[in-house]
Amino acid sequence: MTEGLIIGAIVLLLVVIIMLVFVLLRANETNFSPVTSRLENIERSQERFERGLKEELGRSRQVASSQGRDANCRAFNCLLPLILLRFAIANL
């Protein structure tokens, strides 16, 4: 009885191994070129997006810097007359 089960298990194991070999040989023939081309397109698109984002961040940084300088100049130009007036009053 157990000998029959052992022989049956060995036969089933051989069948599974043979099927696995056929599947692996067939998988080597699979054409992945459409998937590869789509992945390359996605990669190029991502690189363009990253470049655009870097450029936009650089422009935003420049605009923020120039706006900060302009705000400082306006504040200085507004405060300068008040400082001079206070200095003049203190020296009277």
C-alpha positions in Angstrom: 0.0 0.0 0.0 2.6 2.5 1.0 4.8 1.4 -1.9 2.0 2.3 -4.3 1.7 5.8 -2.7 5.4 6.4 -3.0 5.5 5.3 -6.7 2.4 7.5 -7.3 4.1 10.5 -5.6 7.3 10.0 -7.6 5.3 9.8 -10.9 3.4 13.0 -10.0 6.7 14.7 -9.1 8.2 13.7 -12.5 5.1 15.0 -14.3 5.3 18.3 -12.4 9.0 18.7 -13.2 8.4 18.0 -16.9 5.5 20.5 -17.0 7.8 23.1 -15.3 10.5 22.6 -17.9 7.9 23.1 -20.7 6.7 26.3 -19.0 10.2 27.7 -18.5 11.1 26.9 -22.1 8.0 28.6 -23.4 8.6 31.7 -21.1 11.9 32.3 -22.9 10.0 32.8 -26.1 7.8 35.5 -24.7 8.1 38.8 -26.4 8.5 41.6 -23.9 9.3 44.4 -26.5 5.9 46.2 -26.1 6.3 46.3 -22.3 9.9 47.4 -22.6 9.0 50.2 -25.0 6.2 51.4 -22.8 8.6 51.4 -19.8 11.1 53.4 -21.8 8.4 55.9 -22.7 7.4 56.3 -19.1 11.1 56.8 -18.1 11.5 59.6 -20.7 8.3 61.2 -19.6 9.4 61.1 -16.0 12.8 62.7 -16.9 11.1 65.5 -18.8 8.8 66.1 -15.8 11.7 66.2 -13.4 13.6 68.7 -15.7 10.6 70.9 -15.9 10.0 70.8 -12.2 13.6 71.7 -11.5 13.4 74.7 -13.9 10.1 75.8 -12.4 11.5 75.6 -8.9 14.6 77.7 -10.0 12.3 80.3 -11.5 10.2 80.4 -8.4 13.3 80.8 -6.2 14.5 83.7 -8.4 11.1 85.4 -8.3 10.9 85.0 -4.5 14.4 86.4 -4.1 13.7 89.5 -6.2 10.4 90.1 -4.5 12.2 90.0 -1.1 14.8 92.4 -2.3 12.1 94.8 -3.6 10.2 94.6 -0.3 13.4 95.4 1.6 14.1 98.4 -0.6 10.5 99.7 -0.2 10.8 99.3 3.5 14.1 101.0 3.6 12.9 103.9 1.4 9.8 104.3 3.7 11.8 104.2 6.9 14.8 106.4 5.7 12.9 109.7 5.9 11.6 108.8 9.4 15.1 107.9 10.6 16.5 111.2 9.2 13.7 113.2 10.8 14.2 111.6 14.1 18.0 112.2 13.8 17.4 115.8 12.9 15.0 116.3 15.9 17.5 114.6 18.3 20.3 117.0 17.2 18.2 120.1 17.8 
